[in-house]
Amino acid sequence: MTRLWQRLTRHGTPDATANGRPSGPAPLIQTLGVSNSLFADASNFEQRFVEDYAKIEETVNALRTLGFKIVLTSGSFDIIHEGHSMYLEAARQFGDFLIVGLDSDEKIRARKGENRPVVPQMERLRMVTHQRGVGLVTLKQTHHPKWALIKAVHPDVLVATEDTYTKAEIRELEASCCGRVEVLDRMATVSTSARLREIIMANPAPPVSAVNAGSARSKLASATRTAK
């Protein structure tokens, strides 16, 4: 929970059962339509996952009215590992509220091939909401225009890895779509792709030709027994 949020909630509605101490968020937060669940310790997936970019923009505008600094980052987050957790934690340090854009299954397949992602998008979304400091998650689809999420959020800070944007793109983004771009090094000692290659090498699947030959032999044996 951010210090800013703590200051806001400190002036909540008094609760008689709590000896007059504030027990809820400031009325302004509810008036602006910001859900308390976005700041709870629990993942609250149903509230944190917002697919509609227009609704995300509304939430961001409300948070800015409250003085929150918005951070945005994106990625595949396929098979969550410590590098992902460290990256998200580092991104969160640049502001008060972190939004994560997660590449859809279709978007990942178009970039990495038919065997990816290993983990389907809804499970990846849920896993990301469980990461400390993540305020809201959404999907990035193949049909979305270039930088659609960035333009909807217009983040104070856009966090990316060094191979995400060119220097020219960063200049363009900072001129029109966000306050500034922060480039972080990859924090995983082993990438998801490298880890998958290790798993495949340790447990190699038989060649397709061998699988087909085995199936053919099985069918022939079955047909022979039936004929007898």
PyRosetta script that sets phi, psi and omega in degrees:
from pyrosetta import init, pose_from_sequence

init()
pose = pose_from_sequence("MTRLWQRLTRHGTPDATANGRPSGPAPLIQTLGVSNSLFADASNFEQRFVEDYAKIEETVNALRTLGFKIVLTSGSFDIIHEGHSMYLEAARQFGDFLIVGLDSDEKIRARKGENRPVVPQMERLRMVTHQRGVGLVTLKQTHHPKWALIKAVHPDVLVATEDTYTKAEIRELEASCCGRVEVLDRMATVSTSARLREIIMANPAPPVSAVNAGSARSKLASATRTAK")
pose.set_psi(1, 134.4)
pose.set_omega(1, -176.8)
pose.set_phi(2, -77.3)
pose.set_psi(2, 157.3)
pose.set_omega(2, 176.4)
pose.set_phi(3, -62.5)
pose.set_psi(3, -35.5)
pose.set_omega(3, 179.2)
pose.set_phi(4, -61.6)
pose.set_psi(4, -45.1)
pose.set_omega(4, 179.0)
pose.set_phi(5, -62.5)
pose.set_psi(5, -39.6)
pose.set_omega(5, 178.9)
pose.set_phi(6, -62.8)
pose.set_psi(6, -39.2)
pose.set_omega(6, 178.6)
pose.set_phi(7, -65.7)
pose.set_psi(7, -38.8)
pose.set_omega(7, -180.0)
pose.set_phi(8, -67.7)
pose.set_psi(8, -44.8)
pose.set_omega(8, -177.1)
pose.set_phi(9, -72.7)
pose.set_psi(9, -19.1)
pose.set_omega(9, 179.7)
pose.set_phi(10, -63.6)
pose.set_psi(10, -19.8)
pose.set_omega(10, -179.3)
pose.set_phi(11, -109.3)
pose.set_psi(11, 36.4)
pose.set_omega(11, -177.9)
pose.set_phi(12, -75.8)
pose.set_psi(12, -174.6)
pose.set_omega(12, -179.5)
pose.set_phi(13, -74.0)
pose.set_psi(13, 127.1)
pose.set_omega(13, -179.2)
pose.set_phi(14, -61.2)
pose.set_psi(14, 145.8)
pose.set_omega(14, 179.2)
pose.set_phi(15, -120.1)
pose.set_psi(15, 120.3)
pose.set_omega(15, -176.2)
pose.set_phi(16, -60.8)
pose.set_psi(16, -32.0)
pose.set_omega(16, -178.3)
pose.set_phi(17, -73.7)
pose.set_psi(17, -12.1)
pose.set_omega(17, -179.7)
pose.set_phi(18, -109.2)
pose.set_psi(18, 28.3)
pose.set_omega(18, 178.3)
pose.set_phi(19, 57.2)
pose.set_psi(19, 37.0)
pose.set_omega(19, 176.0)
pose.set_phi(20, 81.2)
pose.set_psi(20, -0.6)
pose.set_omega(20, -179.8)
pose.set_phi(21, -77.9)
pose.set_psi(21, 147.4)
pose.set_omega(21, 178.9)
pose.set_phi(22, -61.2)
pose.set_psi(22, 131.9)
pose.set_omega(22, -179.8)
pose.set_phi(23, -119.6)
pose.set_psi(23, -8.0)
pose.set_omega(23, -178.3)
pose.set_phi(24, -135.1)
pose.set_psi(24, 177.0)
pose.set_omega(24, -178.3)
pose.set_phi(25, -71.8)
pose.set_psi(25, 162.7)
pose.set_omega(25, 178.1)
pose.set_phi(26, -59.4)
pose.set_psi(26, 140.6)
pose.set_omega(26, -179.6)
pose.set_phi(27, -53.4)
pose.set_psi(27, -30.4)
pose.set_omega(27, -178.7)
pose.set_phi(28, -60.6)
pose.set_psi(28, -34.5)
pose.set_omega(28, -178.9)
pose.set_phi(29, -63.1)
pose.set_psi(29, -47.0)
pose.set_omega(29, 179.6)
pose.set_phi(30, -68.5)
pose.set_psi(30, -36.5)
pose.set_omega(30, 178.8)
pose.set_phi(31, -60.4)
pose.set_psi(31, -36.8)
pose.set_omega(31, -179.2)
pose.set_phi(32, -81.9)
pose.set_psi(32, -1.8)
pose.set_omega(32, 176.2)
pose.set_phi(33, 80.8)
pose.set_psi(33, 19.7)
pose.set_omega(33, 178.1)
pose.set_phi(34, -89.6)
pose.set_psi(34, 123.6)
pose.set_omega(34, -177.6)
pose.set_phi(35, -73.3)
pose.set_psi(35, 135.8)
pose.set_omega(35, 176.0)
pose.set_phi(36, -61.2)
pose.set_psi(36, -26.2)
pose.set_omega(36, -177.2)
pose.set_phi(37, -62.1)
pose.set_psi(37, -23.7)
pose.set_omega(37, -179.0)
pose.set_phi(38, -69.3)
pose.set_psi(38, -12.5)
pose.set_omega(38, -177.6)
pose.set_phi(39, -117.6)
pose.set_psi(39, 3.5)
pose.set_omega(39, -179.0)
pose.set_phi(40, -77.8)
pose.set_psi(40, 162.0)
pose.set_omega(40, 177.5)
pose.set_phi(41, -71.2)
pose.set_psi(41, -30.8)
pose.set_omega(41, 179.9)
pose.set_phi(42, -69.9)
pose.set_psi(42, 157.6)
pose.set_omega(42, -177.0)
pose.set_phi(43, -68.8)
pose.set_psi(43, -35.6)
pose.set_omega(43, 177.7)
pose.set_phi(44, 45.2)
pose.set_psi(44, 57.0)
pose.set_omega(44, -173.4)
pose.set_phi(45, -55.8)
pose.set_psi(45, -41.3)
pose.set_omega(45, -176.5)
pose.set_phi(46, -61.4)
pose.set_psi(46, -28.5)
pose.set_omega(46, 178.3)
pose.set_phi(47, -92.0)
pose.set_psi(47, -33.3)
pose.set_omega(47, -175.6)
pose.set_phi(48, -80.0)
pose.set_psi(48, -26.9)
pose.set_omega(48, 178.6)
pose.set_phi(49, -87.4)
pose.set_psi(49, 113.3)
pose.set_omega(49, -179.9)
pose.set_phi(50, -126.2)
pose.set_psi(50, 111.5)
pose.set_omega(50, -176.4)
pose.set_phi(51, -83.9)
pose.set_psi(51, -29.5)
pose.set_omega(51, -176.6)
pose.set_phi(52, -79.2)
pose.set_psi(52, 115.6)
pose.set_omega(52, -178.4)
pose.set_phi(53, -64.2)
pose.set_psi(53, -30.0)
pose.set_omega(53, 178.8)
pose.set_phi(54, -64.6)
pose.set_psi(54, -39.3)
pose.set_omega(54, 178.4)
pose.set_phi(55, -69.1)
pose.set_psi(55, -35.1)
pose.set_omega(55, 176.6)
pose.set_phi(56, -62.9)
pose.set_psi(56, -42.7)
pose.set_omega(56, 179.4)
pose.set_phi(57, -61.2)
pose.set_psi(57, -40.1)
pose.set_omega(57, 178.1)
pose.set_phi(58, -62.9)
pose.set_psi(58, -44.2)
pose.set_omega(58, 179.2)
pose.set_phi(59, -62.5)
pose.set_psi(59, -43.9)
pose.set_omega(59, -179.7)
pose.set_phi(60, -61.8)
pose.set_psi(60, -43.3)
pose.set_omega(60, 179.7)
pose.set_phi(61, -62.0)
pose.set_psi(61, -39.4)
pose.set_omega(61, 178.6)
pose.set_phi(62, -66.4)
pose.set_psi(62, -42.3)
pose.set_omega(62, 179.6)
pose.set_phi(63, -64.8)
pose.set_psi(63, -36.8)
pose.set_omega(63, 178.8)
pose.set_phi(64, -67.1)
pose.set_psi(64, -34.6)
pose.set_omega(64, 176.3)
pose.set_phi(65, -60.0)
pose.set_psi(65, -32.4)
pose.set_omega(65, 179.1)
pose.set_phi(66, -83.8)
pose.set_psi(66, -3.1)
pose.set_omega(66, 178.3)
pose.set_phi(67, 93.6)
pose.set_psi(67, 12.2)
pose.set_omega(67, -179.0)
pose.set_phi(68, -77.0)
pose.set_psi(68, 142.5)
pose.set_omega(68, 175.3)
pose.set_phi(69, -96.9)
pose.set_psi(69, 122.5)
pose.set_omega(69, -171.6)
pose.set_phi(70, -96.3)
pose.set_psi(70, 132.7)
pose.set_omega(70, 177.3)
pose.set_phi(71, -117.8)
pose.set_psi(71, 139.2)
pose.set_omega(71, 178.7)
pose.set_phi(72, -128.7)
pose.set_psi(72, 137.7)
pose.set_omega(72, 171.3)
pose.set_phi(73, -144.8)
pose.set_psi(73, 166.1)
pose.set_omega(73, -177.2)
pose.set_phi(74, -142.7)
pose.set_psi(74, 165.0)
pose.set_omega(74, 177.0)
pose.set_phi(75, 170.1)
pose.set_psi(75, 178.5)
pose.set_omega(75, 178.6)
pose.set_phi(76, -85.0)
pose.set_psi(76, -44.3)
pose.set_omega(76, -179.5)
pose.set_phi(77, 53.2)
pose.set_psi(77, 49.2)
pose.set_omega(77, 178.6)
pose.set_phi(78, -90.5)
pose.set_psi(78, 122.7)
pose.set_omega(78, -173.4)
pose.set_phi(79, 59.1)
pose.set_psi(79, 80.9)
pose.set_omega(79, -177.8)
pose.set_phi(80, -55.5)
pose.set_psi(80, 129.2)
pose.set_omega(80, 176.3)
pose.set_phi(81, -134.3)
pose.set_psi(81, -179.0)
pose.set_omega(81, -173.0)
pose.set_phi(82, -61.8)
pose.set_psi(82, -31.0)
pose.set_omega(82, 178.2)
pose.set_phi(83, -62.3)
pose.set_psi(83, -40.4)
pose.set_omega(83, 177.0)
pose.set_phi(84, -62.9)
pose.set_psi(84, -46.4)
pose.set_omega(84, -178.5)
pose.set_phi(85, -62.4)
pose.set_psi(85, -42.6)
pose.set_omega(85, 179.7)
pose.set_phi(86, -66.3)
pose.set_psi(86, -38.9)
pose.set_omega(86, 179.9)
pose.set_phi(87, -64.8)
pose.set_psi(87, -47.0)
pose.set_omega(87, -179.8)
pose.set_phi(88, -64.6)
pose.set_psi(88, -38.4)
pose.set_omega(88, 178.1)
pose.set_phi(89, -64.9)
pose.set_psi(89, -41.1)
pose.set_omega(89, 178.5)
pose.set_phi(90, -65.7)
pose.set_psi(90, -41.3)
pose.set_omega(90, 179.4)
pose.set_phi(91, -61.6)
pose.set_psi(91, -40.9)
pose.set_omega(91, -178.1)
pose.set_phi(92, -61.3)
pose.set_psi(92, -26.8)
pose.set_omega(92, -177.3)
pose.set_phi(93, -69.3)
pose.set_psi(93, -13.1)
pose.set_omega(93, -178.0)
pose.set_phi(94, -83.9)
pose.set_psi(94, -4.2)
pose.set_omega(94, -179.0)
pose.set_phi(95, -166.2)
pose.set_psi(95, -160.3)
pose.set_omega(95, -176.0)
pose.set_phi(96, -103.0)
pose.set_psi(96, -24.0)
pose.set_omega(96, -174.6)
pose.set_phi(97, -143.0)
pose.set_psi(97, 121.9)
pose.set_omega(97, -175.8)
pose.set_phi(98, -103.5)
pose.set_psi(98, 126.0)
pose.set_omega(98, 174.4)
pose.set_phi(99, -109.4)
pose.set_psi(99, 134.4)
pose.set_omega(99, -178.6)
pose.set_phi(100, -119.4)
pose.set_psi(100, 123.0)
pose.set_omega(100, 174.0)
pose.set_phi(101, -93.9)
pose.set_psi(101, 121.2)
pose.set_omega(101, -175.8)
pose.set_phi(102, -107.3)
pose.set_psi(102, 127.4)
pose.set_omega(102, -179.8)
pose.set_phi(103, -64.3)
pose.set_psi(103, 132.6)
pose.set_omega(103, 179.2)
pose.set_phi(104, -68.5)
pose.set_psi(104, 164.9)
pose.set_omega(104, 177.5)
pose.set_phi(105, -56.2)
pose.set_psi(105, -44.8)
pose.set_omega(105, -178.6)
pose.set_phi(106, -62.7)
pose.set_psi(106, -40.5)
pose.set_omega(106, -179.3)
pose.set_phi(107, -65.5)
pose.set_psi(107, -40.1)
pose.set_omega(107, 179.2)
pose.set_phi(108, -69.7)
pose.set_psi(108, -42.1)
pose.set_omega(108, 178.7)
pose.set_phi(109, -60.0)
pose.set_psi(109, -39.1)
pose.set_omega(109, -179.7)
pose.set_phi(110, -64.1)
pose.set_psi(110, -29.1)
pose.set_omega(110, -176.5)
pose.set_phi(111, -96.6)
pose.set_psi(111, -35.7)
pose.set_omega(111, -171.2)
pose.set_phi(112, -115.6)
pose.set_psi(112, -3.8)
pose.set_omega(112, 178.3)
pose.set_phi(113, 105.6)
pose.set_psi(113, 169.4)
pose.set_omega(113, -172.7)
pose.set_phi(114, -67.0)
pose.set_psi(114, -20.6)
pose.set_omega(114, -178.4)
pose.set_phi(115, -84.4)
pose.set_psi(115, -1.7)
pose.set_omega(115, 178.8)
pose.set_phi(116, -121.0)
pose.set_psi(116, 150.7)
pose.set_omega(116, -1.1)
pose.set_phi(117, -78.6)
pose.set_psi(117, 161.7)
pose.set_omega(117, 176.0)
pose.set_phi(118, -77.1)
pose.set_psi(118, -38.8)
pose.set_omega(118, -179.6)
pose.set_phi(119, -103.2)
pose.set_psi(119, 126.0)
pose.set_omega(119, -178.3)
pose.set_phi(120, -64.8)
pose.set_psi(120, 158.4)
pose.set_omega(120, -169.6)
pose.set_phi(121, -59.8)
pose.set_psi(121, -39.2)
pose.set_omega(121, -178.3)
pose.set_phi(122, -65.8)
pose.set_psi(122, -37.4)
pose.set_omega(122, 177.3)
pose.set_phi(123, -69.8)
pose.set_psi(123, -38.5)
pose.set_omega(123, 177.9)
pose.set_phi(124, -64.1)
pose.set_psi(124, -40.4)
pose.set_omega(124, 177.8)
pose.set_phi(125, -60.3)
pose.set_psi(125, -45.1)
pose.set_omega(125, -179.6)
pose.set_phi(126, -64.4)
pose.set_psi(126, -40.3)
pose.set_omega(126, 179.9)
pose.set_phi(127, -63.6)
pose.set_psi(127, -39.6)
pose.set_omega(127, -179.7)
pose.set_phi(128, -66.9)
pose.set_psi(128, -37.1)
pose.set_omega(128, 179.0)
pose.set_phi(129, -65.6)
pose.set_psi(129, -21.7)
pose.set_omega(129, 178.3)
pose.set_phi(130, -80.4)
pose.set_psi(130, -10.7)
pose.set_omega(130, -179.4)
pose.set_phi(131, -76.4)
pose.set_psi(131, 137.4)
pose.set_omega(131, -176.3)
pose.set_phi(132, -60.0)
pose.set_psi(132, 132.0)
pose.set_omega(132, 174.5)
pose.set_phi(133, 91.9)
pose.set_psi(133, -6.7)
pose.set_omega(133, 179.5)
pose.set_phi(134, -81.0)
pose.set_psi(134, 123.7)
pose.set_omega(134, -178.0)
pose.set_phi(135, -92.7)
pose.set_psi(135, -36.0)
pose.set_omega(135, -174.5)
pose.set_phi(136, -156.4)
pose.set_psi(136, 144.1)
pose.set_omega(136, 177.7)
pose.set_phi(137, -127.1)
pose.set_psi(137, 153.6)
pose.set_omega(137, 177.1)
pose.set_phi(138, -151.0)
pose.set_psi(138, 172.5)
pose.set_omega(138, -179.8)
pose.set_phi(139, -103.6)
pose.set_psi(139, 143.5)
pose.set_omega(139, 172.0)
pose.set_phi(140, -108.1)
pose.set_psi(140, 116.3)
pose.set_omega(140, -174.2)
pose.set_phi(141, -100.9)
pose.set_psi(141, 159.7)
pose.set_omega(141, 179.9)
pose.set_phi(142, -64.9)
pose.set_psi(142, -28.8)
pose.set_omega(142, -177.2)
pose.set_phi(143, -83.0)
pose.set_psi(143, -6.9)
pose.set_omega(143, 179.1)
pose.set_phi(144, -70.5)
pose.set_psi(144, 139.7)
pose.set_omega(144, 176.0)
pose.set_phi(145, -62.4)
pose.set_psi(145, 160.8)
pose.set_omega(145, 179.8)
pose.set_phi(146, -55.9)
pose.set_psi(146, 130.1)
pose.set_omega(146, 176.2)
pose.set_phi(147, 60.4)
pose.set_psi(147, 26.9)
pose.set_omega(147, -177.6)
pose.set_phi(148, -59.1)
pose.set_psi(148, -44.3)
pose.set_omega(148, -178.7)
pose.set_phi(149, -67.9)
pose.set_psi(149, -41.1)
pose.set_omega(149, 179.4)
pose.set_phi(150, -61.0)
pose.set_psi(150, -41.9)
pose.set_omega(150, -179.4)
pose.set_phi(151, -68.7)
pose.set_psi(151, -32.3)
pose.set_omega(151, 178.5)
pose.set_phi(152, -71.5)
pose.set_psi(152, -41.8)
pose.set_omega(152, -177.3)
pose.set_phi(153, -82.2)
pose.set_psi(153, -37.9)
pose.set_omega(153, -174.0)
pose.set_phi(154, 47.1)
pose.set_psi(154, 62.0)
pose.set_omega(154, -171.8)
pose.set_phi(155, -65.5)
pose.set_psi(155, 151.9)
pose.set_omega(155, 171.9)
pose.set_phi(156, -67.5)
pose.set_psi(156, -36.8)
pose.set_omega(156, 177.7)
pose.set_phi(157, -135.6)
pose.set_psi(157, 126.5)
pose.set_omega(157, 174.4)
pose.set_phi(158, -105.0)
pose.set_psi(158, 120.8)
pose.set_omega(158, -177.5)
pose.set_phi(159, -104.6)
pose.set_psi(159, 132.9)
pose.set_omega(159, -178.4)
pose.set_phi(160, -148.3)
pose.set_psi(160, 165.6)
pose.set_omega(160, 173.1)
pose.set_phi(161, -88.5)
pose.set_psi(161, 166.2)
pose.set_omega(161, -169.8)
pose.set_phi(162, -65.2)
pose.set_psi(162, -21.6)
pose.set_omega(162, -178.4)
pose.set_phi(163, -97.7)
pose.set_psi(163, 8.6)
pose.set_omega(163, -177.0)
pose.set_phi(164, -79.9)
pose.set_psi(164, -47.8)
pose.set_omega(164, -176.4)
pose.set_phi(165, -127.6)
pose.set_psi(165, 147.5)
pose.set_omega(165, 173.6)
pose.set_phi(166, -77.8)
pose.set_psi(166, 167.8)
pose.set_omega(166, 178.8)
pose.set_phi(167, -62.5)
pose.set_psi(167, -36.4)
pose.set_omega(167, 178.5)
pose.set_phi(168, -66.0)
pose.set_psi(168, -39.8)
pose.set_omega(168, 178.9)
pose.set_phi(169, -66.6)
pose.set_psi(169, -37.6)
pose.set_omega(169, 178.5)
pose.set_phi(170, -63.6)
pose.set_psi(170, -42.5)
pose.set_omega(170, 177.4)
pose.set_phi(171, -61.7)
pose.set_psi(171, -40.9)
pose.set_omega(171, 179.5)
pose.set_phi(172, -65.9)
pose.set_psi(172, -43.2)
pose.set_omega(172, 179.8)
pose.set_phi(173, -62.4)
pose.set_psi(173, -44.5)
pose.set_omega(173, -178.1)
pose.set_phi(174, -69.7)
pose.set_psi(174, -23.6)
pose.set_omega(174, 179.9)
pose.set_phi(175, -82.0)
pose.set_psi(175, -24.2)
pose.set_omega(175, -171.6)
pose.set_phi(176, -135.0)
pose.set_psi(176, -24.2)
pose.set_omega(176, -169.0)
pose.set_phi(177, -118.8)
pose.set_psi(177, -15.9)
pose.set_omega(177, -176.5)
pose.set_phi(178, -157.2)
pose.set_psi(178, 166.7)
pose.set_omega(178, 178.7)
pose.set_phi(179, -66.8)
pose.set_psi(179, -54.0)
pose.set_omega(179, 176.8)
pose.set_phi(180, -156.6)
pose.set_psi(180, 162.1)
pose.set_omega(180, 177.9)
pose.set_phi(181, -110.6)
pose.set_psi(181, 127.3)
pose.set_omega(181, 175.7)
pose.set_phi(182, -108.3)
pose.set_psi(182, 124.1)
pose.set_omega(182, -178.7)
pose.set_phi(183, -102.4)
pose.set_psi(183, 121.6)
pose.set_omega(183, 179.7)
pose.set_phi(184, -108.2)
pose.set_psi(184, 147.5)
pose.set_omega(184, 173.0)
pose.set_phi(185, -70.8)
pose.set_psi(185, 153.6)
pose.set_omega(185, 173.9)
pose.set_phi(186, -66.7)
pose.set_psi(186, 137.3)
pose.set_omega(186, -172.7)
pose.set_phi(187, -105.4)
pose.set_psi(187, -2.1)
pose.set_omega(187, 179.9)
pose.set_phi(188, -87.7)
pose.set_psi(188, 137.9)
pose.set_omega(188, 175.2)
pose.set_phi(189, -73.6)
pose.set_psi(189, -27.4)
pose.set_omega(189, 177.3)
pose.set_phi(190, -135.6)
pose.set_psi(190, 130.2)
pose.set_omega(190, 179.7)
pose.set_phi(191, -75.5)
pose.set_psi(191, 163.6)
pose.set_omega(191, 177.3)
pose.set_phi(192, -59.8)
pose.set_psi(192, -42.8)
pose.set_omega(192, -179.2)
pose.set_phi(193, -62.1)
pose.set_psi(193, -42.9)
pose.set_omega(193, -179.9)
pose.set_phi(194, -65.5)
pose.set_psi(194, -40.0)
pose.set_omega(194, 179.6)
pose.set_phi(195, -64.7)
pose.set_psi(195, -39.5)
pose.set_omega(195, 177.8)
pose.set_phi(196, -64.7)
pose.set_psi(196, -39.2)
pose.set_omega(196, 177.9)
pose.set_phi(197, -62.4)
pose.set_psi(197, -39.3)
pose.set_omega(197, 178.3)
pose.set_phi(198, -63.1)
pose.set_psi(198, -42.0)
pose.set_omega(198, 179.7)
pose.set_phi(199, -63.6)
pose.set_psi(199, -43.9)
pose.set_omega(199, -179.3)
pose.set_phi(200, -65.1)
pose.set_psi(200, -40.5)
pose.set_omega(200, -179.9)
pose.set_phi(201, -67.7)
pose.set_psi(201, -34.3)
pose.set_omega(201, 179.6)
pose.set_phi(202, -75.7)
pose.set_psi(202, -25.4)
pose.set_omega(202, -179.2)
pose.set_phi(203, -132.6)
pose.set_psi(203, 66.4)
pose.set_omega(203, -175.5)
pose.set_phi(204, -64.3)
pose.set_psi(204, 136.2)
pose.set_omega(204, 176.3)
pose.set_phi(205, -81.1)
pose.set_psi(205, 147.6)
pose.set_omega(205, 178.2)
pose.set_phi(206, -65.6)
pose.set_psi(206, 152.0)
pose.set_omega(206, 178.6)
pose.set_phi(207, -56.9)
pose.set_psi(207, 149.8)
pose.set_omega(207, 179.5)
pose.set_phi(208, -58.3)
pose.set_psi(208, -37.7)
pose.set_omega(208, -179.5)
pose.set_phi(209, -61.9)
pose.set_psi(209, -38.5)
pose.set_omega(209, 179.7)
pose.set_phi(210, -69.2)
pose.set_psi(210, -39.9)
pose.set_omega(210, 178.2)
pose.set_phi(211, -62.3)
pose.set_psi(211, -45.4)
pose.set_omega(211, 179.9)
pose.set_phi(212, -65.0)
pose.set_psi(212, -39.1)
pose.set_omega(212, 179.7)
pose.set_phi(213, -65.3)
pose.set_psi(213, -41.0)
pose.set_omega(213, 178.2)
pose.set_phi(214, -63.8)
pose.set_psi(214, -40.0)
pose.set_omega(214, 178.3)
pose.set_phi(215, -65.1)
pose.set_psi(215, -39.6)
pose.set_omega(215, 180.0)
pose.set_phi(216, -64.9)
pose.set_psi(216, -42.4)
pose.set_omega(216, 178.9)
pose.set_phi(217, -62.9)
pose.set_psi(217, -39.9)
pose.set_omega(217, -179.9)
pose.set_phi(218, -63.7)
pose.set_psi(218, -42.5)
pose.set_omega(218, 179.7)
pose.set_phi(219, -66.1)
pose.set_psi(219, -39.2)
pose.set_omega(219, 179.9)
pose.set_phi(220, -65.8)
pose.set_psi(220, -43.0)
pose.set_omega(220, 179.4)
pose.set_phi(221, -63.4)
pose.set_psi(221, -40.1)
pose.set_omega(221, 179.7)
pose.set_phi(222, -64.9)
pose.set_psi(222, -41.7)
pose.set_omega(222, 179.8)
pose.set_phi(223, -65.6)
pose.set_psi(223, -37.0)
pose.set_omega(223, -179.8)
pose.set_phi(224, -66.1)
pose.set_psi(224, -42.6)
pose.set_omega(224, 179.0)
pose.set_phi(225, -65.0)
pose.set_psi(225, -37.1)
pose.set_omega(225, 179.3)
pose.set_phi(226, -65.5)
pose.set_psi(226, -40.2)
pose.set_omega(226, -179.3)
pose.set_phi(227, -64.4)
pose.set_psi(227, -34.5)
pose.set_omega(227, 178.9)
pose.set_phi(228, -71.4)
pose.dump_pdb("model.pdb")
